[in-house]
Amino acid sequence: MGLKLWFERGAWASRRAAAKLAAIDPAKVASIAVIRHAAFGDMVLTRAFLRELRRHFPAASITLSIVSNYQFCVPEDMVDRIHVAHGSDRRDLPRREQIRQLKALGYHDLIFDLASTSRSAWLCLLNPAKLKLGFPYHHLQRILLYDAAVLRSDMRFEVDSMLDMLNLIGLKTDWPPRFDLPGEPLRRERPFLVYFTSASIEGKCWPAGHFSELIERLARAFSEHEHIVLEGVADWESIDEVMAPLRGLENVTPMKAGSLDDSIALLKGAALLVSNDTGTRNLAIAMETPTVGIFFSTVPYRYWPRYGRHDAVFNSDGSLPSVESVFCAARDLLAAGA
């Protein structure tokens, strides 16, 4: 049984795409490549897409193509092979070697381009496949690179956009999405909240004084909980400024971020995570831990799942959200889970 294109609007397909799909039996697909050149947070969300591939193409060997500068939290447990292309940390690599690395992806029955970058475009051009799917940012790009493509909107949760590629070819995907992230939750003497005050860049960080005021209010309102303030690994991610006004609160605990396994255990056990727009929040989302995300410099909708217990706090003018608005969001999510 072959596949079929399922869309009227919101997607694009070449004239030959329908015939190509009809000739593809999911049970007989032998190899699939997924191109995902993304940082930690986006890589975590890719797990839902890879899980669906396993479910719908049970005989396929799955290759995940990543870049050399983004290798943290790669879901190796969900794929059969990792292909590494040169990233921004390998700009000195000779052009011939760059091309050799790109061609090493090889032939696949299906190629899904979840990156839509200049590097992923070269991967699609240099490696053959029965069918190639991607995001059609430019008319010429989709004609040259893909057989079919779905629109990618900043107004939708990032996982939705990825799963749209599978829905386009008639595959039913689970809702809510499932990430199957392994690991056991951390147990502490009392229930706990986690605050992560850092982000990938300083410009995405809510002010330290705002976090201090928020944590103090929540620590007093939810005194039966432990309130853990997580410190990032870089020097500039110090939580000293946040913690200084909170020294007298016995239920507020500073904690240095540990390994990925430590972070997974901590977030799986948390009653709530409050953070900036950061990969740590995506990690919590993948574990079904309730989250409050604070947004002001980045688009909130791509990282705001409209299922489960998650909220995104932002102002329509892009100004800094108030402490009151973040407090209310956290309070309401905790009350909903009580």
Secondary structure, DSSP 8 states (H G I E B T S, - for coil): -------SSSEEE-TTHHHHHHT--GGG--EEEEE----HHHHHHHHHHHHHHHHH-TT-EEEEEEETT--TT--GGG-SEEEEE--GGGTTS-HHHHHHHHHTT--EEEEEESS-SHHHHHHHHHS-EEEEEE--SSHHHHHHH-SEEE---TTS-HHHHHHHHHHHTT----SS------------SS-EEEEE---SSGGG---HHHHHHHHHHHHHHTTTSEEEEEE-SSGGG--HHHHGGGTT-TTEEEEE---HHHHHHHHHH-SEEEEESSHHHHHHHHTT--EEEE-SSS-SGGG--SSSSEEEE--TT-----HHHHHHHHHHHHHHT-
